[in-house]
Amino acid sequence: MTTKRISPELFEKLVSLAALELTTEESTYLFEEMNHQLASVEALSQIPLPEGVEPSLHGLEPTGSPARVDQWQPFPNPEAIIALAPEIEDGMITVPDVKGAK
């Protein structure tokens, strides 16, 4: 990894992108926790692994039926779903603007 520590500037940018409103205490806590987690990931990446060991999300092999193949199937009556929305405009569901989005 190349990032050893999250800078205060990067932290503020991440908070802004996530549209979070943090108190000073929450901001201090989250900043330190993110850096602790980054340090933990860095420490784990330093563990030597024998050659040929493949990365995995967990140490268990899946058992049972294999995953089904995803096949797109159109919903037979999309108008019924759209009719349930609180607000509709030009046949589409309207949603509020995201605060701070440009």
N, C-alpha and C positions, 0 to 999 in steps of 0.2 A: 504494500500500500504506500502511496506517496503522501497522503495527508496524515500528519502525526497528531494534529490538534485542530479543532474547529475554531476559527478566529471569531472574535466578537462581531466583525463585519459580516462574515458568512452566516453566523447565527441569526443576525438581524434580517438578513435577506431571506433565510429559510422561514423565519417567523412571518415575514411579510407575504411570502408566496403561499404559505399555509393559511393566511388570513386569520392568524391567532391574535387574540387580545389577552396579553399576559400581564399580571401584576409584576412588580419588581422582584418579589420573592419567587414567583413561579418562573420568571425568566432566568434568574440566577440558578435555581434548582435544575431546570431543563438544560441550560447551557452546560453545567457540570456533568449531568447524567449523560448527555450526548457524547461528551469527551471521554467519560468513563467507558461507555460502550465502544467507542472507536478504539480506545486503548485495548479493550478486551479482544476485539476482532484482530487487531494488530498482533497481539500475543498469540492468538490461535493460528494466525497465518505463519508464524515462525516455527510451528511444530513440524519436524521432519516426518514425511510419510514415505513408506517403502515405494519403490517404483512400481507402477502398474495399478496403484490404488486409485479407483475412480471416485470423484466427489459425489456425494449424495446428500439429500435433505435429511435423511435419517438412516439408522443402521439396520433397518429391517427390510427384508425382501417382501414385496407384496404377495399375498396368497389369494386364492379364490378365482372368480371369473375375471378374465381380462376386461379392461375398460371398453365400453361400447364405442363404436365409430360415431363421431358427430355427423349428423346429417341435418341440413337445414330443411325445415318444413314450415311453410308459411302458415300463419294463423288464419283460419277460415273467415273470421269476421273481425278485422282490426277496428272497425268502426265501433263495435261494442265496447272495446277497451278505451278508445278515445272518448267515448260518451261518458265514461266514469270520471274523467279528469275534472278538477274544479274549474279550470279555465282552458278554453280552446280558442285558437286563432288560425284561420285558413286550414282547418282540418288537422292541426297539430296541437299537441299539448304545450301550453305556455308555462314557463317556470320563472321565478324571480331572478333578477340579475344577481350575480355573485359580487359581493362587496369587494371593491378594490380591483376587479377585473377590468382590463382595458380592451 
